[in-house]
């Protein structure tokens, strides 16, 4: 019964995979990986799961990863093709080859804002928009 009501520390890692791997390895050495600790890694950190380093894989025991799921669709394939041609081919040093979740979220956000402005019937720009929004 005591084990059931014992407190659990929840730690959320939202950082680069390289930094997260160092944090988890250190946590394991300090005894912070086990039943008393719940580790959650976010989409930024999820690439750590692709590691081939056995020590890192062992430190992931009991770690839960959260990742966005975006189902395949014609719109997504079209966006990915435009991303590749407009961003990657023209600026390969600045953009990744594959469209990222963050890029999709940014695209969806801008699209939603544009639709909202259009529904409001705003045809101006700059400071004229502010009072209507």
DRENGUFI-284314 format. One line per field, with one value per atom (N, C-alpha, C): residue number from 1; atom name; x, y, z; residue in one letter. Coordinates in steps of 0.05 Angstrom, whole numbers, plus 32768, in hexadecimal, padded with zeros to 4 digits. Layout:
<pts>
num c(NUM/...)
atome c(CA/...)
c1 c(X/...)
c2 c(Y/...)
c3 c(Z/...)
residu c(A/...)
</pts>
This chain:
<pts>
num c(1/1/1/2/2/2/3/3/3/4/4/4/5/5/5/6/6/6/7/7/7/8/8/8/9/9/9/10/10/10/11/11/11/12/12/12/13/13/13/14/14/14/15/15/15/16/16/16/17/17/17/18/18/18/19/19/19/20/20/20/21/21/21/22/22/22/23/23/23/24/24/24/25/25/25/26/26/26/27/27/27/28/28/28/29/29/29/30/30/30/31/31/31/32/32/32/33/33/33/34/34/34/35/35/35/36/36/36/37/37/37/38/38/38/39/39/39/40/40/40/41/41/41/42/42/42/43/43/43/44/44/44/45/45/45/46/46/46/47/47/47/48/48/48/49/49/49/50/50/50/51/51/51/52/52/52/53/53/53/54/54/54/55/55/55/56/56/56/57/57/57/58/58/58/59/59/59/60/60/60/61/61/61/62/62/62/63/63/63/64/64/64/65/65/65/66/66/66/67/67/67/68/68/68/69/69/69/70/70/70/71/71/71/72/72/72/73/73/73/74/74/74/75/75/75/76/76/76/77/77/77/78/78/78/79/79/79/80/80/80/81/81/81/82/82/82/83/83/83/84/84/84/85/85/85/86/86/86/87/87/87/88/88/88/89/89/89/90/90/90/91/91/91/92/92/92/93/93/93/94/94/94/95/95/95/96/96/96/97/97/97/98/98/98/99/99/99/100/100/100/101/101/101/102/102/102/103/103/103/104/104/104/105/105/105/106/106/106/107/107/107/108/108/108/109/109/109/110/110/110/111/111/111/112/112/112/113/113/113/114/114/114/115/115/115/116/116/116/117/117/117/118/118/118/119/119/119/120/120/120/121/121/121/122/122/122/123/123/123/124/124/124/125/125/125/126/126/126/127/127/127/128/128/128/129/129/129/130/130/130/131/131/131/132/132/132/133/133/133)
atome c(N/CA/C/N/CA/C/N/CA/C/N/CA/C/N/CA/C/N/CA/C/N/CA/C/N/CA/C/N/CA/C/N/CA/C/N/CA/C/N/CA/C/N/CA/C/N/CA/C/N/CA/C/N/CA/C/N/CA/C/N/CA/C/N/CA/C/N/CA/C/N/CA/C/N/CA/C/N/CA/C/N/CA/C/N/CA/C/N/CA/C/N/CA/C/N/CA/C/N/CA/C/N/CA/C/N/CA/C/N/CA/C/N/CA/C/N/CA/C/N/CA/C/N/CA/C/N/CA/C/N/CA/C/N/CA/C/N/CA/C/N/CA/C/N/CA/C/N/CA/C/N/CA/C/N/CA/C/N/CA/C/N/CA/C/N/CA/C/N/CA/C/N/CA/C/N/CA/C/N/CA/C/N/CA/C/N/CA/C/N/CA/C/N/CA/C/N/CA/C/N/CA/C/N/CA/C/N/CA/C/N/CA/C/N/CA/C/N/CA/C/N/CA/C/N/CA/C/N/CA/C/N/CA/C/N/CA/C/N/CA/C/N/CA/C/N/CA/C/N/CA/C/N/CA/C/N/CA/C/N/CA/C/N/CA/C/N/CA/C/N/CA/C/N/CA/C/N/CA/C/N/CA/C/N/CA/C/N/CA/C/N/CA/C/N/CA/C/N/CA/C/N/CA/C/N/CA/C/N/CA/C/N/CA/C/N/CA/C/N/CA/C/N/CA/C/N/CA/C/N/CA/C/N/CA/C/N/CA/C/N/CA/C/N/CA/C/N/CA/C/N/CA/C/N/CA/C/N/CA/C/N/CA/C/N/CA/C/N/CA/C/N/CA/C/N/CA/C/N/CA/C/N/CA/C/N/CA/C/N/CA/C/N/CA/C/N/CA/C/N/CA/C/N/CA/C/N/CA/C/N/CA/C/N/CA/C/N/CA/C/N/CA/C/N/CA/C/N/CA/C/N/CA/C/N/CA/C/N/CA/C/N/CA/C/N/CA/C/N/CA/C/N/CA/C/N/CA/C/N/CA/C/N/CA/C)
c1 c(8011/8000/8011/8027/8039/8044/804A/8055/8041/8027/8012/800F/8012/800E/8028/803E/8057/8058/8063/8063/8075/806D/807D/8084/809D/80A6/80A3/8096/8092/80A5/80B5/80C8/80C2/80BF/80B9/80D2/80DC/80F3/80E9/80EE/80E8/8101/8113/812D/8138/814F/815B/8161/8162/8168/8183/8197/81B2/81B3/81A6/81A6/8195/817F/816E/817D/818C/819B/81AF/81BC/81CE/81BF/81A8/8198/818F/8185/817C/8193/81AA/81C1/81C9/81C9/81D0/81BB/81A1/818C/818E/8196/8199/81B0/81C6/81DC/81D5/81C3/81BA/81A3/819A/8184/8169/8166/814D/813D/8142/8133/8129/810F/8103/80E6/80DC/80BF/80B7/80CA/80C3/80C4/80CC/80CE/80C0/80B1/80A4/80B0/80BC/80C9/80B8/80B3/80A4/80B5/80B7/80C7/80B3/80B8/80A7/80B1/80A2/80A9/80C5/80CF/80EA/80FF/80F8/810B/8108/80F3/80EB/8100/8111/8126/813A/813B/814D/8146/812D/8124/8131/813D/814A/8167/8170/818C/8193/81AC/81B6/81CA/81CE/81DF/81D1/81DB/81CE/81CA/81DD/81DB/81C4/81C0/81A9/818F/818E/8176/816E/8182/817C/8171/817B/8171/8155/814B/8130/811B/8124/8111/80FC/80E2/80CD/80C7/80D5/80D1/80BA/80A8/8091/8096/8092/8096/807B/8078/8060/8067/8058/805D/8043/8043/802B/8027/800E/8007/7FF8/8002/7FF5/7FF0/7FD7/7FD1/7FD8/7FE0/7FE7/7FCE/7FD1/7FBB/7FC7/7FB5/7FBE/7FC9/7FBC/7FC5/7FE1/7FE5/7FFF/8015/800F/8022/8029/8015/801A/802B/8025/8035/8052/8055/8070/8080/8072/807F/8087/8075/807C/8093/8092/80A8/80C3/80C3/80DC/80E6/80D5/80DD/80E3/80D2/80D5/80E9/80EA/80FC/8116/8114/812C/813E/8134/8145/8151/8143/814D/815F/8159/8168/816F/817D/8182/8191/81A1/81AF/819D/8186/8174/815D/8156/813E/8144/8134/8138/812A/8133/8129/810B/8103/80E8/80DA/80C1/80B1/80AE/80B2/80B0/8094/808E/8074/8072/8087/8086/807F/808A/8084/8067/805C/8040/802E/8035/8026/8027/803E/8041/802F/8030/8020/8002/7FF9/7FDD/7FD5/7FE7/7FE2/7FDE/7FF0/7FEF/7FD6/7FCF/7FB7/7F9E/7F9D/7F86/7F83/7F9A/7F99/7F90/7F99/7F91/7F73/7F69/7F4C/7F3C/7F45/7F37/7F36/7F4D/7F4E/7F3B/7F3A/7F29/7F0B/7F04/7EE9/7EE0/7EF3/7EEC/7EE9/7EF0/7EEE/7F02/7F19/7F2E/7F3F/7F40/7F50/7F67/7F6C/7F82/7F99/7FAD/7FC4/7FCD/7FE0/7FEC/7FDA/7FDC/7FCD/7FAF/7FA6/7F89/7F7C/7F8A/7F7F/7F7A/7F8D/7F8D/7F72/7F64/7F4B/7F35/7F36/7F21/7F26/7F3E/7F44/7F40)
c2 c(7FE8/8000/8019/8018/8030/8037/8022/8027/8035/802E/803A/8058/8060/807D/808D/8080/808F/80A4/80BB/80D1/80CA/80D4/80D1/80EC/80F0/8109/8107/811B/811B/8131/8128/813B/813B/8153/8157/8163/8155/815F/816B/8184/8192/81A1/8191/819C/818B/8193/8185/8168/8156/813A/8137/8146/8143/814B/8160/8169/8155/814C/8139/811F/8116/80FD/8100/8117/811C/811E/812B/812D/8112/8101/80E7/80D5/80D7/80C7/80CF/80E9/80F3/80EB/80ED/80E5/80C7/80B7/809A/8096/80A4/80A2/80AB/80BF/80C9/80B9/80A4/8093/80A0/80B1/80BF/80B3/809A/808C/8073/8071/805A/805F/804F/8051/806C/8079/8092/80AA/80A6/80BC/80B5/80C9/80C6/80DB/80D1/80E3/80E5/80FD/8102/8113/810A/811A/8124/813C/8149/8145/8150/814C/8156/816B/8174/815F/8150/813D/8121/811C/8101/80F3/8102/80F6/80E5/80E9/80DA/80BC/80B6/809A/808B/809A/808E/8086/808C/8087/8069/8064/8049/8044/8058/8056/8047/802F/801E/802C/803D/804B/805E/806C/807F/806F/8059/8048/803E/8035/802C/8043/805B/8072/807A/8070/8076/8063/804F/803D/804C/8048/8056/8072/807C/8097/8097/80AA/80AC/80C4/80C0/80D5/80DE/80F8/8103/810E/8106/810F/8115/812A/8131/811D/8118/8107/8118/811A/8128/8114/810D/80F8/8101/80EF/80F5/80FE/8112/811B/8128/812E/813B/8157/8165/8180/817F/816B/8168/8161/8150/8149/8161/8171/8189/819D/81A0/81B2/81A8/818F/8183/8187/8185/8189/81A6/81B9/81D5/81DC/81D0/81D5/81CC/81B5/81AB/81BD/81C6/81D7/81F4/81FF/821B/8220/820E/8212/8203/81E9/81D9/81DD/81DC/81DF/81FB/820F/822A/8232/8226/822D/8214/8201/81E7/81EA/81FF/8202/820C/8217/8222/8210/81FE/81EE/81D0/81C0/81A3/8199/8182/8176/8170/8165/815E/8175/8178/818D/8183/8195/818E/8194/8188/818D/81AB/81B8/81D5/81E5/81DD/81EB/81E7/81CF/81CA/81DB/81DC/81EC/820A/8213/822F/8235/8223/8225/8226/8214/8213/822D/8237/8250/8267/826A/8280/827D/8265/8260/8268/8260/8267/8285/8293/82B0/82BD/82B4/82BF/82BB/82A4/829F/82B1/82B5/82C7/82E3/82ED/8308/830A/82F6/82F6/82F6/82E6/82E5/8300/830E/8328/833D/8336/8349/8360/835A/836E/836E/8384/8386/8399/83A3/83B6/83A7/83B5/83A9/83BC/83B2/83C2/83CB/83E4/83EF/83F0/83EF/83F0/83D6/83C1/83A7/83A5/83B0/83AD/83B4/83CA/83D0/83BC/83AE/839B/8380/837A/835F/835E)
c3 c(8000/8000/8000/800F/8010/7FF5/7FE5/7FCA/7FB8/7FBB/7FAB/7FB0/7FC9/7FCF/7FD1/7FCA/7FCB/7FB4/7FBA/7FA5/7F8E/7F77/7F5F/7F54/7F4E/7F42/7F24/7F18/7EFB/7EEF/7EDC/7ED0/7EB2/7EA7/7E8B/7E7D/7E69/7E5A/7E40/7E3C/7E23/7E1A/7E0F/7E07/7DEF/7DE6/7DCF/7DD8/7DC4/7DC9/7DD6/7DCC/7DD7/7DF4/7DFC/7E18/7E29/7E1E/7E2C/7E32/7E1F/7E24/7E3B/7E3C/7E53/7E6D/7E6D/7E85/7E8F/7E7C/7E84/7E8E/7E81/7E8A/7EA6/7EAB/7EC6/7EDA/7ED3/7EE4/7EEC/7ED9/7EDE/7EF2/7EEF/7F01/7F1D/7F1F/7F39/7F45/7F37/7F41/7F3E/7F2A/7F26/7F0F/7F08/7EF4/7F01/7F04/7F11/7F18/7F2B/7F32/7F3E/7F4C/7F59/7F47/7F2E/7F1B/7F01/7EF7/7EDD/7ECA/7EB5/7EA1/7E89/7E7F/7E67/7E55/7E3C/7E28/7E13/7E09/7DF6/7DD9/7DC6/7DAA/7DA3/7DB1/7DAC/7DB3/7DC7/7DD2/7DC7/7DBA/7DB2/7DA0/7D92/7D81/7D91/7DAB/7DBC/7DBA/7DB4/7DB2/7D9B/7D89/7D71/7D78/7D90/7D97/7D95/7D8E/7D8D/7DA4/7DB5/7DCC/7DE2/7DEA/7DFE/7E19/7E20/7E3A/7E39/7E23/7E20/7E20/7E11/7E0F/7E2B/7E3B/7E56/7E67/7E64/7E74/7E6C/7E55/7E4C/7E58/7E68/7E74/7E84/7E7C/7E8B/7E82/7E6E/7E64/7E50/7E53/7E40/7E2D/7E14/7E00/7DF4/7DF1/7DE5/7DC9/7DB6/7D9A/7D8D/7D7D/7D6D/7D57/7D51/7D3B/7D27/7D0F/7CFA/7CE3/7CDF/7CCB/7CAF/7C9F/7C83/7C74/7C64/7C53/7C3A/7C27/7C0F/7C15/7C27/7C2F/7C3C/7C4D/7C5A/7C46/7C33/7C1E/7C0D/7C06/7BF6/7C06/7C20/7C31/7C32/7C36/7C38/7C1E/7C07/7BED/7BEA/7BF2/7BF1/7C03/7C1B/7C2F/7C23/7C16/7C0B/7BF5/7BE3/7BCD/7BD5/7BE6/7BED/7C04/7C17/7C2E/7C2D/7C29/7C2A/7C12/7BFA/7BE2/7BE0/7BE8/7BE6/7BFE/7C15/7C2E/7C3E/7C32/7C3E/7C59/7C5C/7C75/7C8C/7C85/7C99/7CA0/7C8D/7C91/7C91/7C9F/7C9D/7C84/7C7B/7C62/7C65/7C7C/7C81/7C90/7C8B/7C99/7CB6/7CC9/7CE5/7CF0/7D07/7D14/7D1A/7D23/7D28/7D0F/7CF9/7CE0/7CD8/7CDC/7CD7/7CE9/7D03/7D16/7D0E/7D06/7CFE/7CE5/7CD2/7CB9/7CC1/7CD2/7CDA/7CE9/7CF9/7D08/7CF5/7CE2/7CCF/7CBE/7CB6/7CA6/7CB5/7CCF/7CE0/7CE3/7CE7/7CEA/7CD0/7CB9/7CA0/7C9B/7CA2/7C9F/7CB1/7CC9/7CDC/7CD2/7CC8/7CBD/7CA5/7C94/7C7D/7C85/7C9A/7CA3/7CB0/7CBC/7CC7/7CB2/7C99/7C83/7C84/7C90/7C92/7C78/7C6B/7C52/7C55/7C6D/7C72/7C7E/7C85/7C93/7CA9/7CB9/7CCD/7CE3/7CEB/7D02/7CFE/7CE5/7CE0/7CE8/7CE9/7CF1/7D0F/7D1F/7D3C/7D49/7D43/7D51/7D4A/7D33/7D2B/7D37/7D40/7D4A/7D67)
residu c(X/X/X/X/X/X/X/X/X/X/X/X/X/X/X/X/X/X/X/X/X/X/X/X/X/X/X/X/X/X/X/X/X/X/X/X/X/X/X/X/X/X/X/X/X/X/X/X/X/X/X/X/X/X/X/X/X/X/X/X/X/X/X/X/X/X/X/X/X/X/X/X/X/X/X/X/X/X/X/X/X/X/X/X/X/X/X/X/X/X/X/X/X/X/X/X/X/X/X/X/X/X/X/X/X/X/X/X/X/X/X/X/X/X/X/X/X/X/X/X/X/X/X/X/X/X/X/X/X/X/X/X/X/X/X/X/X/X/X/X/X/X/X/X/X/X/X/X/X/X/X/X/X/X/X/X/X/X/X/X/X/X/X/X/X/X/X/X/X/X/X/X/X/X/X/X/X/X/X/X/X/X/X/X/X/X/X/X/X/X/X/X/X/X/X/X/X/X/X/X/X/X/X/X/X/X/X/X/X/X/X/X/X/X/X/X/X/X/X/X/X/X/X/X/X/X/X/X/X/X/X/X/X/X/X/X/X/X/X/X/X/X/X/X/X/X/X/X/X/X/X/X/X/X/X/X/X/X/X/X/X/X/X/X/X/X/X/X/X/X/X/X/X/X/X/X/X/X/X/X/X/X/X/X/X/X/X/X/X/X/X/X/X/X/X/X/X/X/X/X/X/X/X/X/X/X/X/X/X/X/X/X/X/X/X/X/X/X/X/X/X/X/X/X/X/X/X/X/X/X/X/X/X/X/X/X/X/X/X/X/X/X/X/X/X/X/X/X/X/X/X/X/X/X/X/X/X/X/X/X/X/X/X/X/X/X/X/X/X/X/X/X/X/X/X/X/X/X/X/X/X/X/X/X/X/X/X/X/X/X/X/X/X/X/X/X/X/X/X)
</pts>
